[in-house]
Amino acid sequence: MRYGDTLLFCSYGLWNIARDPIIEDILNLYTPDDPASAADVLLQKASDAGGPNNMSAIVVSMLQSQSPEQSSGLHAVAIPAGLHIPLRDA
């Protein structure tokens, strides 16, 4: 991935209902400013269209660091409340 790229991880239930043009429109509208909202909107659109109740989506937006010291490593932009990411001591 490069800076500015957006990556969507989603279940088949979401993708089968909200196909590529809808997904692209929503990701372009909400990402990179608010990737969590992009995931929420994707899930809501698919649910409204009759998707299954076990859909999932994770939207990752690669942002450019503000300083060279921050350029190494991956920084979480939005983490769903139910997701736990263990942190390592540097």
C-alpha positions, -999 to 999 in steps of 0.1 A, spaced: 0 0 0 10 36 -6 1 68 10 -34 78 0 -46 42 -7 -77 29 8 -82 -8 16 -116 -25 24 -118 -58 41 -154 -70 40 -174 -102 43 -191 -117 13 -225 -107 27 -216 -70 23 -199 -73 -11 -227 -95 -25 -252 -67 -18 -232 -35 -21 -213 -40 -53 -183 -22 -66 -199 11 -79 -216 16 -45 -185 7 -25 -164 30 -46 -188 59 -42 -189 55 -4 -152 51 0 -145 82 -21 -170 102 -1 -159 93 34 -122 82 32 -96 92 42 -113 118 65 -135 92 83 -128 56 75 -150 44 104 -180 62 89 -173 47 55 -175 12 71 -207 21 89 -224 35 58 -214 5 37 -229 -19 63 -260 2 66 -265 4 28 -261 -34 25 -284 -40 54 -311 -17 40 -308 -37 7 -316 -69 25 -281 -81 34 -275 -107 61 -272 -96 97 -236 -110 100 -218 -86 77 -185 -70 85 -163 -43 71 -129 -27 80 -117 3 61 -80 12 62 -68 46 49 -31 51 45 -23 87 55 10 105 50 28 113 82 32 149 93 68 144 102 96 121 91 99 106 126 63 93 122 68 77 88 78 43 99 52 18 111 14 17 107 -9 40 126 -45 32 134 -69 58 120 -101 42 133 -106 12 155 -140 -3 161 -150 -4 197 -151 -42 198 -116 -47 183 -86 -52 206 -52 -46 191 -24 -57 215 4 -32 216 41 -40 219 66 -20 240 90 -3 217 
